[in-house]
Amino acid sequence: MRKLEFVIGGSTYQVEIISLNMNRARVLVNGVEYDVEISGGELGSSSTAAANVVMASPVTVPRPAPPAPRPAPPAPRREGPPGGGEIKAPMPGLILEVKVGVGNRVARGDVVCRMEAMKMENNIISSMEGQVQAVNVSEGVEVQTGQVLVVIG
């Protein structure tokens, strides 16, 4: 409706008059809504009498309920050949831990090593099942995108 700016004791207040009815007003002061009782004059009148605020109380404005949380999407399935293949580095990084050794059996979804990339730790997950034929990396080794880490047979 009407926007005003008040400076009181060096602090600035943005005031918006939402509704005005006789000696009652609903105002928004710096984003907080108040019901105000007015005495000693009428806002908007041509009189020079100052309006005195007799009582002001915050108005509780109901906020809409937050949306219900969505269920987490299922983890992506990593399909791959059942008989083996190569597990490659998805991005450049530093190998932190090798979790398999030659001769170990792995299943789809097993973590074969952990690597740090872009200041985050990432699990390298097997997309196939079979027996580990070769481990081409060790802890502390820098790898590049597409580099073969583990061979499954």
Secondary structure, 3 states (H helix, E strand, C coil): CEEEEEEECCEEEEEEEEEEECCEEEEEECCEEEEEEEECCCCCCCCCCCCEEEEEEECCCCCCCCCCCCCCCCCCCCCCCCCCEEEECCCCEEEEEECCCCCCEECCCCEEEEEEECCEEEEEECCCCEEEEEECCCCCCEECCCCEEEEEC
